[in-house]
Amino acid sequence: MFIVSVLSFIAGIYVEALYNLPIKLLLIPLIFFSVIIPLLFKKYVKTCLVLILLCFFLVGMVRIGMITNIYGNKEIDDDLHLFDAKVVESNRTIKVLKILSPEHYKSLNIILKTEREIDVGDTVLIYGRLKEIVVTYKNPHVLSWRWVKRLEGIDLEVKGVILDIKKGSRFVDKVRRYIKEKIEDSGAGHQGIIKALTLGDRTSIDDETRDIFQKTGTSHILAISGLHIGIITGFFFFIIRWLLRRKRSIALSGRDRRYASIITILFPVLFMLLTGATVSTVRATIMVLIFLWAIFFQRQRDIINTVFITALIILIIYPHSLFTPSFQLSFLSVIFIILIVQRVYPLLKIDFRFIKWLLMTIITTLAAIIGTIPPILYNFYGMNFLSVIHNLISIPLMCLISLPLTLLGTLMPSGEPLIAFAGKIIDFNMGILKILDFGYIYPIIRPNLLEALLFYAVVLCVLYINRRIIASATCLVVLPFLTIYTIYAIQERFFNDLCIHIIDVGLGESILIEAPKGRRILIDGGSNFKGDFDMGKNIITPILLSKKIITLDYVINTHPHGDHIGGLLYILRYFKVRGFVTGGYYVREPVFLEAIETIREKKIGFHVWNTGDGVSMGGLKMIVLNPDREYRADNLNNASLVMKIIYGERSFLFTGDIERDMEERLIMKNAPLRADVLQVPHHGSNNSNTLPFLMAVRPGLAVLSVGKGVMGLPGKEALERYRKLSIPVLSTLENGFISVCSDGKRLSYKTYR
């Protein structure tokens, strides 16, 4: 009953986070049920148990609603202020600050975007103004950064000039600086990894190192998590227990474990403070402390209940943790380690202790992998199913040897050689990981929530199939439902109607076409911005994988401007692409040449389409209307591929970025422009979308891909022309992700907003 209650609480957090219902509406039924349950419990026990679960559900909704509805309602002005703020979380590009002054904004958490080296505990003086975190891209299957931050109680970011940075003056801050300086003075190799292991500071780790750890399935080692705090706790627990057992009376009484658990509590707390007491570290510490208390109260046999108590406490304090990969991976790995080890351990009839220990280590790692497959695939789009090998090597070398050596080296007066030796151990481990850099599969389709629940249901049925109730549930519920869902998924994938999706990529363009019989086409890929953000990786990839697409029949680039071709580079590198289509060769465009080089490396078919070319697939026909073979446009926009898709009685016209001259040319050569749906040319520019062109197309619906950033897009005059002709316009700027579907006769559309 307790576990089901916690799951109800979790479901409440999930539902409220998605729908953001007013707290007043939730409190009324919660108070009502809380009053009537004690009155009815003796007479209607089963009904009251259901009401108790409903109360847990409502409490979960209220808890996350307290953040999204209350903490996010601070009134702000647009004036410049002098902000004095303390850093509470820090990574390479984003810092979370708690405002100390001015008084009106005191204790408010805000975001500061900067790559300057600022550590947790430092105080920053900023002259600037507060702004709401802007919603950038509005697409399904892509977590909104603003939404995630809102769940953390952060709605604002500060934009201005950093005037001063003062180092933290607390004792913990001084200790962190001392350890950091000692690591740097030791001359050890891989100092970025050492800082990550001991201080939780990952800002110095380069992209190549991050990539190696991700591909080998060992990236969790770089984050201060339950693994690190568990190792620290276990290390001191066994030392303290060994010392207590020296006293005969304690050893004979059997109280050594209980006393050791209480004394050990001090050490994970100190390590948490040392690493900056970030949310993820606090979560891991709470988990370890509850397990220590369970040992003290001799409740360690109720280990599953202990895990759920831990989850409940953490989610009461940090309800947004439910949506963080670290929380999901930590608890699912622990739960499935417990469940699988409990079933498998009695079957190991081996007397040789080392072999038994090795087998249990492998089983434990495999259990963690099985338990975390859905969240890993959902959050990271890839997985190394051989990571058990890499973890069996890396965890002992880095966590059981390098981490203690570094801690000892920082505590000892002349401990630099120990830190340097830890660096050599890490270097040895990195060499092994580079040699064993295999087994990583990317990309893999993303599971949705229902698919993840089905996966866990099947795993649990396999584990407990010998129980009659589980066997019955497997035959009567799980297998039939799995069969029905599989048939439905196949129907959706291969026997769907034509759907054209205009992806919100800001001031750029990207269109995904899902045709019947599993045919998939991607037209353009938005921009590839400088820095860490890649449109292909961060926006298009999760959408494709959520739609179970890892193979594209065609990737089409209308023209090689950055806002159309940039995001395609990532797709060409990592997805299976059967053919790349362009309207010509553009040797003066560096991004186009990079795409061609990738095509050659991946042996992707290369096609140049001109007027009259086209293809038929999945019941649809695609015809190219521009560019002509003999025509050479000085303006790359006018060299855009213009394509018409015909599906049954319906048609769609894709125009790229053509301008007025090309629109007139298409009209003059009597191109078949008539279409039911028009992709608005050149992001709604006034220099396109002429009245004669719109009258030639006569669409019943126009879709516009545009974002903020360039003055005059979309143009007011252009939009006015659509209004005069009574053509409705759907815009990604206003509506987000747009889907237009047809069965060949009827048209329907839906938008993300």
C-alpha positions in Angstrom: 0.0 0.0 0.0 2.8 2.4 0.8 4.6 1.8 -2.5 1.3 2.4 -4.4 0.8 5.6 -2.4 4.2 6.9 -3.4 3.5 6.0 -7.0 0.2 8.0 -6.7 2.2 11.0 -5.3 4.6 10.7 -8.3 1.7 10.6 -10.7 0.3 13.7 -9.2 3.5 15.6 -9.7 3.6 14.4 -13.3 0.0 15.5 -14.1 0.3 18.9 -12.5 3.6 19.6 -14.2 2.0 19.0 -17.5 -1.3 20.8 -17.0 -0.5 23.4 -14.3 -4.0 23.4 -12.7 -4.8 26.1 -10.1 -4.0 25.0 -6.5 -7.4 26.2 -5.2 -9.1 23.6 -7.4 -6.9 20.9 -5.9 -7.2 21.9 -2.3 -11.0 21.6 -2.2 -11.2 17.9 -3.0 -8.0 17.2 -0.9 -9.5 18.8 2.2 -12.9 17.1 1.6 -11.4 13.6 1.3 -9.1 14.2 4.3 -12.2 14.9 6.4 -14.4 12.1 5.3 -11.7 9.3 5.3 -11.5 9.0 9.1 -15.3 9.1 9.4 -15.9 6.3 6.8 -12.8 4.1 7.4 -14.2 1.5 9.7 -17.3 0.9 7.5 -15.9 1.3 4.0 -12.3 0.3 4.2 -11.7 -0.5 0.5 -13.3 2.8 -0.6 -11.2 4.7 1.9 -8.0 3.1 0.6 -8.8 4.3 -2.9 -9.5 7.8 -1.4 -6.1 7.7 0.4 -4.4 7.0 -2.9 -6.3 9.9 -4.5 -5.2 12.1 -1.6 -1.6 11.2 -2.3 -2.2 12.0 -6.0 -3.6 15.4 -5.0 -0.8 16.2 -2.6 1.7 15.5 -5.4 -0.2 17.9 -7.6 -0.3 20.6 -4.9 3.4 20.2 -4.1 4.6 20.9 -7.6 1.9 23.5 -8.0 3.3 25.4 -5.1 6.4 26.1 -7.2 4.8 26.7 -10.6 1.8 28.8 -9.3 3.3 30.6 -6.3 7.1 31.0 -6.5 6.8 32.0 -10.2 4.5 35.0 -9.6 7.1 37.6 -8.5 6.4 41.0 -10.1 9.4 42.4 -12.0 10.1 45.7 -13.6 12.2 46.6 -16.6 14.5 48.9 -14.8 18.3 48.5 -14.4 19.4 47.3 -10.9 22.6 46.5 -9.1 22.2 42.9 -8.2 24.2 41.2 -5.5 23.8 37.5 -5.8 25.3 34.2 -4.6 26.1 31.3 -6.9 24.2 28.1 -5.8 24.8 26.0 -8.9 27.4 26.3 -11.6 28.4 24.7 -14.9 30.4 25.8 -17.9 27.8 28.1 -19.4 25.0 28.6 -16.9 25.0 29.7 -13.3 22.0 29.7 -10.9 22.1 32.6 -8.5 20.2 33.5 -5.3 19.7 37.3 -5.1 20.9 38.9 -1.9 19.9 42.5 -2.9 17.9 44.6 -3.8 15.4 43.8 -1.1 12.4 43.4 -3.5 14.1 40.5 -5.2 15.8 39.0 -2.2 16.0 35.1 -2.1 14.8 34.9 -5.7 16.6 32.2 -7.8 17.7 33.4 -11.3 19.8 32.3 -14.3 23.1 33.9 -15.4 24.5 32.9 -18.8 28.2 33.2 -18.8 31.3 31.2 -19.4 33.4 33.0 -16.8 34.9 30.8 -14.1 32.6 31.3 -11.1 32.4 28.7 -8.4 29.6 27.7 -6.1 29.5 30.0 -3.0 31.0 33.0 -4.9 29.2 36.3 -4.8 28.6 38.2 -8.0 27.8 41.9 -8.5 25.8 42.5 -11.7 24.4 45.7 -13.2 21.5 44.7 -15.4 17.8 43.9 -15.6 15.7 40.8 -15.0 13.9 39.1 -18.0 11.6 36.2 -18.2 13.3 33.1 -19.6 12.2 33.1 -23.2 10.5 30.1 -24.9 12.8 29.4 -27.8 11.4 26.4 -29.7 7.9 25.0 -29.3 8.0 21.4 -30.3 6.6 18.1 -29.0 9.1 15.5 -27.8 11.6 18.2 -26.9 11.8 19.3 -23.2 11.4 23.0 -23.0 14.3 24.5 -21.0 12.0 27.2 -19.7 9.5 24.5 -18.5 12.2 22.6 -16.7 13.5 25.7 -15.0 10.0 26.8 -14.0 9.5 23.4 -12.2 12.7 24.4 -10.3 11.1 27.7 -9.3 13.2 29.7 -11.7 11.3 32.0 -14.1 13.9 34.8 -14.7 17.4 35.4 -16.0 19.6 38.4 -15.4 21.1 40.2 -18.4 23.8 42.7 -17.8 27.4 43.3 -16.9 29.4 41.5 -14.3 31.1 44.2 -12.2 32.8 42.1 -9.5 33.2 38.5 -8.3 34.0 37.8 -4.7 35.1 34.4 -3.6 33.0 32.6 -1.0 34.0 33.4 2.5 32.4 30.3 4.3 34.6 27.6 5.7 33.3 25.1 3.1 34.1 27.6 0.2 37.7 28.0 1.5 38.1 24.3 1.7 36.9 23.9 -1.9 39.3 26.5 -3.1 42.1 24.8 -1.1 41.4 21.4 -2.7 41.1 23.0 -6.1 44.4 24.8 -5.8 46.1 21.7 -4.5 44.9 19.6 -7.4 46.1 22.3 -9.8 49.5 22.6 -8.1 50.0 18.8 -8.1 50.7 18.7 -11.8 48.4 15.7 -12.1 47.0 14.7 -15.5 43.3 14.9 -16.1 42.7 17.6 -13.5 39.2 18.2 -14.9 38.2 14.6 -14.1 39.8 14.8 -10.7 37.9 18.0 -9.9 34.7 16.3 -11.1 35.2 13.3 -8.8 36.1 15.2 -5.7 34.3 18.6 -6.0 31.6 18.0 -8.6 33.2 20.6 -10.8 32.9 19.5 -14.4 33.6 22.8 -16.1 37.2 21.8 -17.0 36.3 18.6 -18.8 36.8 18.8 -22.6 34.2 17.6 -25.1 36.4 14.7 -26.2 36.6 13.3 -22.7 32.8 13.7 -22.2 32.3 11.9 -25.5 34.4 8.9 -24.4 32.6 8.5 -21.1 29.2 8.8 -22.8 30.0 6.2 -25.5 31.3 3.7 -23.0 28.3 4.2 -20.6 30.4 5.5 -17.8 29.5 9.2 -17.8 27.7 8.8 -14.5 31.2 8.6 -12.9 31.8 12.2 -13.7 28.8 13.4 -11.8 28.6 13.5 -8.0 25.9 11.0 -7.4 24.7 8.2 -5.2 27.7 6.1 -6.4 30.3 8.6 -5.1 28.5 9.3 -1.8 27.8 5.6 -1.4 31.5 4.8 -1.9 32.6 7.5 0.6 29.9 6.3 3.1 30.8 2.6 2.7 34.5 3.4 3.1 34.0 5.2 6.5 31.3 2.8 7.6 33.6 -0.2 7.4 36.5 1.6 9.0 34.3 2.8 11.9 32.7 -0.6 12.3 36.2 -2.3 12.3 37.3 0.1 15.0 34.1 -0.5 17.1 34.6 -4.2 16.8 37.9 -3.8 18.6 35.8 -3.3 21.7 34.7 -6.8 22.7 31.5 -5.8 24.5 30.2 -4.0 21.4 31.3 -6.8 19.0 29.5 -9.5 21.1 26.3 -7.4 21.5 26.0 -7.0 17.7 25.6 -3.3 18.0 28.6 -2.5 15.9 26.6 -2.0 12.7 24.0 0.3 14.4 26.6 2.5 16.1 28.7 2.6 12.9 25.7 3.7 10.8 25.0 6.7 13.2 28.6 7.8 13.3 29.0 7.5 9.6 26.2 10.0 8.9 28.7 12.8 9.5 30.9 11.9 6.5 28.4 11.9 3.6 27.1 15.3 4.9 30.6 16.7 4.9 31.2 15.4 1.4 27.9 16.9 0.3 29.0 20.3 1.6 32.4 20.0 0.1 31.0 19.4 -3.4 28.8 22.5 -3.2 25.5 21.0 -2.0 23.9 21.0 -5.4 20.4 19.5 -5.8 21.7 16.2 -7.3 24.3 15.9 -4.5 21.7 16.6 -1.8 19.4 14.0 -3.3 22.1 11.4 -3.2 23.0 12.3 0.4 19.4 12.0 1.5 19.3 8.5 -0.1 22.4 7.4 1.7 21.3 8.9 5.1 18.0 7.1 5.0 19.7 3.8 4.3 22.0 4.5 7.3 19.0 5.2 9.5 17.4 1.9 8.2 20.5 0.0 9.4 20.3 1.8 12.8 16.6 0.9 13.2 17.3 -2.6 11.8 14.9 -2.1 8.9 17.4 -2.9 6.2 15.4 -5.9 5.1 12.6 -3.6 4.0 14.9 -2.2 1.4 12.3 -1.6 -1.3 10.2 0.4 1.2 13.3 2.3 2.2 14.0 3.2 -1.5 10.4 4.5 -1.8 10.6 6.4 1.5 13.8 8.1 0.1 12.0 8.9 -3.2 9.0 10.4 -1.3 11.2 12.6 0.9 13.3 13.8 -2.1 10.3 14.6 -4.2 8.6 16.5 -1.3 11.7 18.7 -1.1 12.6 18.8 -4.8 9.5 17.7 -6.8 11.1 18.8 -10.1 13.6 16.0 -9.6 11.1 13.6 -11.1 12.0 15.0 -14.5 15.7 15.0 -14.2 17.7 12.1 -15.7 19.9 11.7 -12.6 16.9 11.1 -10.3 15.3 8.6 -12.8 18.5 6.7 -13.3 19.5 6.6 -9.6 16.2 5.2 -8.4 15.4 2.9 -11.2 18.9 1.3 -11.1 18.7 0.8 -7.3 15.2 -0.7 -7.5 16.1 -3.1 -10.3 19.3 -4.1 -8.6 17.3 -5.0 -5.5 14.6 -6.9 -7.4 16.9 -8.9 -9.7 19.6 -9.7 -7.1 16.9 -10.9 -4.7 15.7 -13.4 -7.4 19.1 -14.4 -8.7 21.3 -14.6 -5.6 19.7 -17.8 -4.2 20.4 -19.5 -7.5 24.2 -19.0 -7.2 25.5 -22.2 -5.6 29.2 -21.4 -5.8 31.6 -21.9 -3.0 34.5 -20.0 -4.5 34.1 -16.5 -3.0 35.9 -14.5 -5.7 33.9 -16.1 -8.6 30.7 -15.5 -6.7 31.7 -11.9 -6.0 32.5 -11.4 -9.7 29.3 -12.9 -10.9 27.3 -10.7 -8.4 29.1 -7.6 -9.7 28.2 -8.5 -13.3 24.6 -9.3 -12.3 24.3 -6.0 -10.4 25.6 -4.0 -13.3 23.3 -5.8 -15.7 20.4 -5.2 -13.4 21.2 -1.4 -13.3 21.4 -1.4 -17.1 18.0 -3.2 -17.5 16.3 -0.9 -15.1 17.6 2.3 -16.8 17.1 1.4 -20.5 13.9 3.5 -21.0 15.2 6.8 -19.4 18.6 6.4 -21.0 17.1 6.0 -24.5 14.6 8.9 -23.8 17.2 11.3 -22.5 20.4 10.4 -24.4 19.1 8.7 -27.6 21.8 6.0 -27.4 23.2 3.3 -25.2 26.2 1.0 -24.8 24.8 -2.4 -24.0 28.4 -3.6 -23.2 28.9 -0.9 -20.6 29.0 -3.6 -18.0 32.6 -4.3 -19.2 33.5 -0.6 -19.1 32.0 -0.1 -15.6 33.7 -3.1 -14.2 37.0 -1.5 -15.2 36.3 2.2 -14.6 34.4 2.1 -11.3 37.2 0.4 -9.3 40.0 2.4 -10.9 38.3 5.8 -10.7 36.0 5.6 -7.7 37.7 3.0 -5.5 41.3 4.0 -6.1 41.6 7.5 -7.7 38.9 9.2 -5.6 40.2 8.0 -2.2 43.8 8.8 -3.3 42.8 12.4 -4.2 40.9 12.9 -0.9 43.9 11.6 1.1 46.2 13.8 -1.0 44.2 16.9 -0.3 44.1 16.2 3.4 47.8 15.4 3.9 50.2 18.3 4.2 52.4 17.1 1.3 49.9 14.9 -0.5 50.5 16.2 -4.1 52.2 13.0 -5.1 49.1 11.0 -4.2 46.9 13.3 -6.4 49.5 13.0 -9.2 49.3 9.2 -8.8 45.5 9.4 -9.0 45.9 11.3 -12.3 48.1 8.4 -13.6 45.4 5.9 -12.6 42.8 8.0 -14.5 45.1 8.2 -17.5 45.5 4.4 -17.5 41.7 4.1 -17.3 41.2 6.5 -20.1 43.6 4.5 -22.3 41.6 1.4 -21.6 38.3 3.1 -22.4 39.8 4.4 -25.7 40.8 0.8 -26.6 37.5 -0.6 -25.6 35.5 2.2 -27.2 32.9 -0.1 -28.8 29.4 -1.3 -28.3 27.8 2.2 -28.4 24.6 2.3 -30.5 23.3 5.7 -31.6 20.7 6.8 -32.4 18.1 4.5 -31.0 14.3 5.2 -31.1 12.9 6.9 -28.0 10.2 5.2 -25.9 7.2 7.1 -24.8 5.8 6.8 -21.3 3.4 4.0 -22.2 6.2 2.0 -23.9 8.4 2.5 -20.9 5.7 1.2 -18.6 5.1 -1.8 -20.9 8.8 -2.6 -20.8 8.9 -2.6 -17.0 5.7 -4.6 -16.8 7.3 -7.3 -19.1 10.5 -7.3 -17.0 8.6 -7.7 -13.7 6.5 -10.5 -15.2 9.6 -12.4 -16.2 11.1 -12.0 -12.7 8.0 -13.1 -10.9 6.3 -15.4 -13.4 6.4 -18.3 -10.9 3.8 -16.5 -8.8 0.2 -17.4 -9.8 -1.2 -13.9 -9.8 1.7 -12.6 -11.9 1.4 -15.5 -14.4 -2.4 -14.7 -14.7 -1.7 -11.0 -15.2 0.9 -11.8 -17.8 -1.4 -14.0 -19.9 -4.6 -11.9 -19.4 -3.3 -8.3 -19.4 0.3 -7.7 -20.3 0.7 -10.0 -23.3 -2.7 -9.0 -24.9 -2.0 -5.3 -24.3 1.6 -5.7 -25.7 0.2 -7.4 -28.8 -2.5 -4.8 -29.4 0.0 -1.9 -29.0 2.5 -3.6 -31.3 -0.1 -3.9 -34.0 -1.1 -0.2 -33.5 2.5 0.9 -33.7 3.1 -0.9 -36.9 -0.1 0.5 -38.4 1.0 4.0 -37.4 4.5 3.5 -38.8 3.7 1.9 -42.2 0.0 2.5 -42.9 -0.5 6.1 -41.9 -1.9 9.0 -43.9 0.3 11.6 -45.3 1.5 14.0 -42.5 3.7 17.1 -43.1 5.3 18.5 -39.9 6.7 22.0 -39.9 9.2 21.9 -37.0 9.8 25.1 -35.0 13.5 25.8 -35.5 13.2 29.6 -34.9 14.4 31.7 -37.8 15.0 28.9 -40.2 13.1 26.0 -41.7 12.8 22.3 -41.3 9.9 20.1 -42.6 9.4 16.4 -41.9 7.2 14.4 -44.3 5.7 11.2 -43.1 4.3 9.3 -46.1 2.4 6.0 -46.1 4.3 2.7 -46.2 7.0 4.1 -43.8 8.5 6.6 -46.3 10.1 9.6 -44.5 11.6 12.8 -46.0 13.3 15.7 -44.2 13.4 19.0 -46.0 16.0 21.4 -44.6 17.3 21.4 -41.0 17.3 24.9 -39.6 20.5 26.6 -38.4 23.6 25.2 -36.8 24.5 27.9 -34.3 27.9 28.5 -32.8 28.7 27.0 -29.4 27.1 23.8 -28.0 23.7 24.2 -29.5 23.1 22.2 -32.7 19.6 22.3 -34.2 20.0 18.9 -35.7 21.1 17.3 -32.5 18.9 19.2 -30.0 15.7 19.7 -31.9 15.3 17.5 -35.0 16.9 14.3 -33.5 14.6 13.9 -30.5 11.6 14.5 -32.8 12.7 11.9 -35.3 13.5 9.3 -32.7 10.2 9.9 -30.9 8.5 9.2 -34.2 10.6 6.0 -34.4 12.6 7.3 -37.4 16.2 6.3 -37.8 16.1 6.0 -41.6 15.3 8.8 -44.0 14.5 8.0 -47.6 15.6 11.5 -48.6 17.2 14.5 -47.0 16.5 17.5 -49.2 18.3 20.9 -48.9 16.3 23.6 -50.8 19.4 25.9 -50.8 22.6 26.1 -48.8 21.9 29.1 -46.6 22.8 28.4 -43.0 19.2 28.6 -41.7 18.3 25.8 -44.0 21.3 23.5 -44.2 23.0 23.9 -40.8 21.1 21.3 -38.8 21.3 18.7 -41.6 25.0 18.1 -41.0 24.2 16.2 -37.7 21.4 14.2 -39.4 23.7 13.2 -42.3 26.4 12.0 -39.8 24.3 9.9 -37.5 21.1 8.8 -39.2 20.7 6.3 -42.1 20.0 8.5 -45.1 19.3 6.8 -48.4 19.6 9.9 -50.6 20.6 13.6 -50.3 18.9 16.0 -52.7 20.0 19.5 -53.7 19.2 21.9 -56.6 22.8 22.3 -57.7 26.5 22.5 -56.7 27.4 25.4 -54.5 31.2 25.3 -54.2 31.4 28.7 -52.5 29.3 27.6 -49.5 31.5 26.1 -46.8 28.6 24.3 -45.0 27.5 22.8 -48.3 31.0 21.5 -49.0 31.0 20.0 -45.4 27.7 18.3 -46.2 29.1 16.8 -49.4 32.2 15.5 -47.6 29.9 13.8 -45.0 27.9 12.3 -47.9 31.0 10.8 -49.4 32.2 9.4 -46.1 28.8 7.8 -45.3 28.3 6.7 -49.0 24.9 8.4 -49.2 23.3 8.7 -52.6 23.7 12.2 -54.1 21.0 13.7 -56.3 20.7 17.1 -58.1 17.0 17.8 -58.9 15.9 20.3 -61.5 12.5 21.2 -63.1 10.7 18.2 -64.2 12.5 15.8 -61.9 10.8 14.1 -59.0 9.9 10.9 -57.3 6.9 8.7 -56.4 6.7 6.9 -53.1 4.2 5.8 -50.5 1.3 6.8 -52.7 2.5 10.4 -53.2 4.1 12.1 -56.1 6.8 14.9 -55.8 7.4 17.2 -58.7 10.2 19.7 -59.0 9.2 23.2 -60.3 12.5 25.0 -59.8 15.4 25.5 -60.5 15.6 25.1 -64.3 18.7 23.3 -65.6 19.8 26.3 -67.8 18.9 28.9 -65.2 21.7 30.2 -62.9 20.4 32.5 -60.1 22.7 35.1 -58.7 20.6 35.1 -55.6 20.8 31.8 -53.7 17.2 32.3 -52.5 15.9 32.1 -56.0 18.0 28.9 -56.6 15.7 27.2 -53.9 14.1 23.9 -54.8 10.4 24.5 -55.3 8.5 21.2 -55.0 4.9 20.1 -55.3 3.6 17.1 -53.5 0.4 15.5 -54.8 -1.4 12.9 -52.6 -4.8 11.8 -53.9 -6.9 14.9 -54.4 -4.7 17.1 -52.2 -1.5 19.0 -53.0 1.2 20.8 -51.1 3.7 23.5 -52.4 7.1 23.9 -50.8 8.9 27.1 -51.9 12.1 27.5 -49.9 13.2 31.1 -49.9 12.2 32.2 -53.4 11.7 35.9 -53.9 9.5 38.1 -56.1 11.6 37.5 -59.3 11.3 33.7 -59.1 7.6 33.9 -58.2 7.0 35.9 -61.4 9.2 33.5 -63.4 7.1 30.5 -62.2 3.9 32.2 -63.1 5.2 33.2 -66.5 6.3 29.7 -67.4 2.8 28.4 -66.4 4.2 26.1 -63.6 1.4 24.0 -61.9 1.4 26.2 -58.7 -2.2 25.4 -57.6 -2.0 23.8 -54.1 -4.2 23.3 -51.1 -1.4 24.0 -48.6 1.4 26.5 -49.2 4.7 26.8 -47.3 5.1 30.6 -47.1 8.1 31.7 -49.2 11.2 33.2 -47.5 9.8 33.2 -43.9 7.1 35.7 -44.9 9.3 38.3 -46.4 7.7 41.4 -48.0 9.9 40.8 -51.1 8.1 37.4 -51.6 4.5 36.4 -51.3 3.3 38.7 -54.1 -0.4 38.9 -54.8 -0.1 37.3 -58.3 1.8 34.4 -56.8 -0.8 33.8 -54.0 -3.6 34.1 -56.5 -1.9 31.5 -58.7 -1.5 29.1 -55.8 -4.9 29.8 -54.2 -4.1 27.8 -51.0 -6.7 27.0 -48.4 -4.0 27.1 -45.8 -0.5 28.6 -45.5 2.2 27.5 -43.0 5.0 29.9 -42.1 8.3 28.9 -40.5 9.8 32.0 -38.7 11.3 33.1 -35.5 12.6 36.2 -33.7 15.9 37.7 -34.6 15.6 39.5 -38.0 13.7 42.7 -38.4 11.0 42.5 -41.1 10.3 38.8 -40.8 7.5 38.1 -41.2 6.7 41.2 -43.2 3.5 43.1 -42.3 2.8 43.8 -45.9 3.1 40.1 -46.8 0.8 39.0 -44.0 -1.7 41.7 -45.1 -1.8 40.1 -48.6 -2.8 36.7 -47.1 -5.4 38.5 -45.0 -6.9 40.2 -48.1 -7.2 36.9 -49.9 -8.7 35.2 -46.7 -5.9 32.7 -46.5 -5.3 31.5 -42.9 -1.7 31.5 -41.9 -0.2 29.2 -39.2 3.1 30.4 -37.9 5.8 28.5 -35.9 6.4 31.7 -34.0 2.9 31.8 -32.8 1.7 28.2 -33.0 4.9 26.2 -32.6 5.1 22.8 -34.3 2.5 22.5 -37.0 1.2 19.2 -38.5 -1.0 19.1 -41.6 -2.3 15.6 -42.5 -4.4 14.2 -45.3 -5.9 10.9 -46.3 -5.9 12.1 -50.0 -9.3 13.6 -49.7 -9.7 15.5 -46.4 -7.2 17.9 -44.8 -6.7 18.4 -41.1 -4.1 20.3 -39.0 -3.1 20.7 -35.4 -0.6 22.9 -33.7 1.6 22.5 -30.6 0.1 25.6 -29.0 
